Amino acid sequence: MNTLIQATPITGPAVWKGPAIANDTAWVHHLTPDTIAVFDAALAHLKARGLSFPHFGKDDFPLHALAPDFARYADELENGRGFLLLRGLPVHRYTEEEINCLYYGLGLHMGTPVRQNPRGELLGAVMNVGDVTKKSTRVYETNLYLPYHSDPSDVVGLLCIRRAKQGGLSSLVSVAAIYNEILARRPEFIGLYYRPMYFEHLCEPMPSLSPIFSFHQGKLSCRYLRQYLELGHEIMKQPLSRVEIAALDLFDEVMHDPAIRLDMMLEPGDIQFANNYAVLHSRNGFEDDEDLAKRRKMIRLWLKMGNARELAPEFPGRNGFPAPVEAVAA
C-alpha cells in the first residue's frame, strides 16, 4: 500500500495558532432571538406530535429555515479552521428532556448523530461522577485533566450546561499547526507518524491499527491519544522503540505549546463543534461543587457529516459504535 507523506508545510485555514485567533470573533456564532424562536417552534412541534428524544427524525424537528446556517457551519468544520462555537442557547429555560431534544435535533440537521458506546448512547454526559479508583472509570467522568485527543466520529460537539466551580478550561489545537512545527523542528520524524500503530479503546475488544497522520486528497487527518496508543502496544506486546517514543514526546511538546493551542472557557449555552480529523481537544482539571446538581456538566454529541473528507484506506473511518443488539432486534 502506497502511503503519501506530505513533506512540505500544510497551508490553508486549517493551519492556525491559538494566540493569533483568540480575539477573532469569526469562529463565534451568536444565536439570535430569531434563531432561538425557530428552535422553540421545532420543540413545540415535536411535543405536539408526542415525540421525545431520541425517537424522532429530522422532519419531526423542523429547523429547515436554518439550513443555510448549518451548511455554513459544516463547511467551516470541514474546509475552514475545523472548529466553531455557537453561543447563546438559553439552557436555563429548558428541562433536561427539552435540552436533549434541542441538541439532538440540531445534530440531525447538521449531520447524523452516532452512538458513543456499546450501550448505544447518542448523547453523553461529560460530568464528574466517576470513581477515580476504578479502572473502568473514564477520564471524562472525573474532574481530572483530560489529555488532548480525537474522538471516533467526524465531528464532536460539546454543549455546556454548567461551568465548574473553578477551572475546566477547554483547549483546542490545530493538527496542521502541530504538523508544520514538527516538520520545521525534526523533519526526519515525519515518516514515523504515518506508520500504523496500535490504538487501544476501552469500548473495543482489541487494539486497532491506525497511523497518527494521514494525508489524502489534499487533506491532513490525525488520530491521537497517547495513553491509548501506549496501552495498545502493551496489550499487543509490541513495545514502542526509542525513536518512536522520541517522536511522541516531540508531538506532545508541540501540542502543549501555549504558542500553538487555543484556550476557551465554555459558558452555559455554548456549543463547541470540532472536526476530529483536523483538531485535537482537551480540558484542564477543575474543582467542582459538592452538590451534584451544581457540578460542571457538558453534553457530548458525535456526528457523521455528509461533507466529511474521504479517508485513506490505511486510516480507518470512525463513526461511533454499532447499535446494541437489543436495539437491532427491536
BELMOGI-V24030 format. One record per residue. SS is DSSP state (~ for helix, > for strand, _ for the rest). PSI is psi in whole degrees, 0 to 359 (NA if undefined). Layout:
SS,PSI ; SS,PSI
This chain:
_,126 ; _,124 ; _,124 ; _,121 ; _,121 ; _,112 ; _,357 ; _,158 ; _,144 ; _,143 ; _,166 ; _,179 ; _,341 ; _,347 ; _,106 ; _,157 ; _,135 ; ~,306 ; ~,330 ; ~,337 ; ~,5 ; _,323 ; _,12 ; _,119 ; ~,0 ; ~,332 ; ~,1 ; >,121 ; >,112 ; >,129 ; _,119 ; _,163 ; ~,324 ; ~,320 ; ~,317 ; ~,326 ; ~,324 ; ~,318 ; ~,315 ; ~,321 ; ~,321 ; ~,321 ; ~,318 ; ~,320 ; ~,317 ; ~,315 ; ~,321 ; ~,333 ; _,357 ; _,28 ; _,155 ; _,166 ; _,136 ; _,28 ; _,57 ; _,162 ; _,183 ; ~,316 ; ~,342 ; ~,344 ; _,79 ; _,102 ; _,25 ; ~,333 ; ~,340 ; ~,10 ; ~,318 ; ~,323 ; ~,314 ; ~,322 ; ~,321 ; ~,319 ; ~,315 ; ~,321 ; ~,321 ; ~,322 ; ~,323 ; ~,322 ; ~,355 ; _,226 ; _,341 ; _,5 ; >,163 ; >,167 ; >,125 ; >,129 ; >,135 ; _,14 ; _,122 ; _,74 ; ~,336 ; ~,341 ; ~,347 ; _,154 ; _,169 ; ~,318 ; ~,319 ; ~,321 ; ~,316 ; ~,317 ; ~,316 ; ~,313 ; ~,315 ; ~,319 ; ~,318 ; ~,316 ; ~,322 ; ~,329 ; ~,339 ; ~,329 ; _,217 ; >,114 ; >,138 ; _,162 ; >,143 ; _,354 ; _,170 ; _,342 ; _,345 ; _,17 ; _,132 ; _,341 ; >,130 ; >,134 ; >,118 ; >,101 ; >,152 ; _,86 ; _,356 ; _,161 ; _,111 ; _,347 ; _,349 ; _,135 ; _,334 ; _,348 ; _,127 ; _,151 ; ~,324 ; ~,349 ; ~,8 ; _,184 ; _,16 ; _,166 ; _,132 ; >,111 ; >,158 ; >,139 ; >,172 ; _,144 ; _,158 ; _,65 ; _,167 ; _,314 ; >,144 ; >,137 ; >,142 ; >,118 ; >,123 ; >,123 ; >,315 ; >,144 ; _,162 ; _,164 ; _,320 ; >,136 ; >,200 ; _,29 ; _,134 ; >,144 ; >,136 ; >,153 ; >,139 ; >,124 ; ~,319 ; ~,325 ; ~,320 ; ~,312 ; ~,310 ; ~,323 ; ~,319 ; ~,318 ; ~,324 ; ~,323 ; ~,310 ; _,72 ; ~,335 ; ~,344 ; ~,339 ; ~,316 ; ~,331 ; ~,324 ; ~,346 ; _,352 ; _,139 ; _,134 ; >,160 ; >,123 ; >,124 ; _,149 ; _,133 ; _,344 ; _,7 ; _,147 ; _,325 ; _,155 ; _,151 ; >,153 ; >,133 ; >,144 ; _,164 ; _,314 ; >,147 ; >,135 ; >,115 ; >,129 ; _,43 ; _,7 ; >,137 ; >,132 ; >,156 ; >,147 ; _,127 ; _,132 ; _,104 ; ~,319 ; ~,319 ; ~,327 ; ~,314 ; ~,319 ; ~,321 ; ~,316 ; ~,328 ; ~,315 ; ~,319 ; _,3 ; _,44 ; _,81 ; _,143 ; _,140 ; _,167 ; ~,321 ; ~,326 ; ~,319 ; ~,319 ; ~,321 ; ~,320 ; ~,323 ; ~,319 ; ~,317 ; ~,312 ; ~,320 ; ~,315 ; ~,316 ; ~,325 ; _,0 ; _,123 ; _,339 ; _,354 ; _,312 ; _,162 ; >,119 ; >,142 ; >,148 ; _,115 ; _,129 ; _,157 ; _,128 ; _,354 ; _,142 ; >,116 ; >,126 ; >,139 ; >,141 ; >,119 ; _,346 ; _,335 ; _,345 ; >,138 ; >,146 ; >,156 ; >,177 ; >,139 ; _,171 ; _,164 ; >,161 ; >,129 ; _,167 ; _,148 ; _,327 ; _,119 ; ~,326 ; ~,347 ; ~,5 ; _,156 ; _,133 ; >,127 ; >,151 ; >,125 ; >,139 ; >,130 ; >,134 ; >,138 ; >,126 ; _,140 ; _,334 ; _,18 ; _,149 ; _,153 ; _,133 ; _,149 ; _,151 ; _,326 ; _,357 ; _,92 ; _,141 ; _,152 ; _,100 ; _,62 ; _,197 ; >,152 ; _,159 ; _,143 ; _,156 ; ~,317 ; ~,326 ; ~,322 ; ~,317 ; ~,325 ; _,NA
